Amino acid sequence: MAPGAVSEATTTVKPLEKYIHPPETKEDVKYADLITLDLSEFDKPGGKEKLAEQLKEAAHTVGFFYVTNFGFTQEQIDRQFAIAKAFFALPEDQRRSFRAPLEEGIYNGYRPLGMIEILPGLRDNIEFYNIMKFLPQYDRVHPDIIREHYEEIEKFHRHCHESIAYKLFQILALILEIPEDELKNGHLYEADCDSGLRYMCYRSRSPEENEKFKNLYSRGHTDNGTITFVFQQPVAALQVKKYEDSDWEYCRIPQGTMSVNIADLLTILSNGYLKSGVHRVIVPPKDQQDQNRLGLLYFVRPSDRLKLRTVESPLLRRLGYYKEGINEIDIPASEWTRARIKKNWSRSPSNPNEGTSMAGFSVKHFHD
């Protein structure tokens, strides 16, 4: 077992079919050149500071980076993909019976296919199942495949939050020159927030359908939480826009690597200094187009203990990002994430930027 890896669940559960990741595309695609943080450096003398210096420019300009040595074995990751595959193999009526309260702005349960219009009259091919934190207030009825592996999922869930996210928050705090525990304390696992593990599936479409959809699975956007983790993903479809005027480039997430993107909340807290990673999902290359694209993600979202206002940062003051008066705002940061989710169900496909605005910050969507 790798150092710091999560131990496997000890309870007896039904056997899972072993998950085999599809091969990477053989087509010549342009992959984004992103920095990689090695989290095994974190606890070494000066390690956090070294990682902060490494991340600083990318956090300010790109909003995407890779992480390695984050404490999971390959087997543990593959078992989560196996659980996801088993869930999406359930009949659609069974999946729909576990629907999340989406209209309340809460992803706790199933999000069915076709909930959002990508283009006028054309609905998405995305479905997912979210498992929010393992606390009493988030408990709900889950399908058997989830309950049978509940202890194992909880260990994976908690490690994402308490052993990966907490470290990244300390690194980001060093960049902002604020107390190391300030961001962490706004995202404590025990606090009331909507962080969650997501099993995601993009259903493949016919070539004719892809043409109608202009080869889009998901329009360009930024995420509405704080940071997002995307685990191993050999089906090339996730693309990032490193700069406002740059071309889209593929994000390559091979075995042993996790993609991390900064989300809107960090942009709000830093008054624009930390950049939300702009990304979209498109039809995979031809040698992968006939495959459903299975995803494993973890979304870290703020608790109600965090306010939707700029942090008191010497760095932001020096660089002119701090504005007097903005710290008088007293809106819980968790309201931002729920407001953005609610807006998903009423946003016009012909006017994607008719979106959420709060604390002087407005979400931006892209037309492609």
Helices and strands as residue ranges (DSSP letters): E 36-38, G 39-41, H 47-61, E 64-68, H 74-88, H 92-96, G 102-104, E 109-111, E 117-119, E 122-123, E 126-132, G 136-138, H 144-147, H 150-158, I 159-165, H 166-176, H 182-185, E 196-202, H 207-212, E 216-221, E 227-230, E 238-241, E 249-250, E 257-262, H 264-269, E 278-282, G 286-288, E 293-300, H 314-319, G 326-328, H 334-344, E 357-358, E 361-362
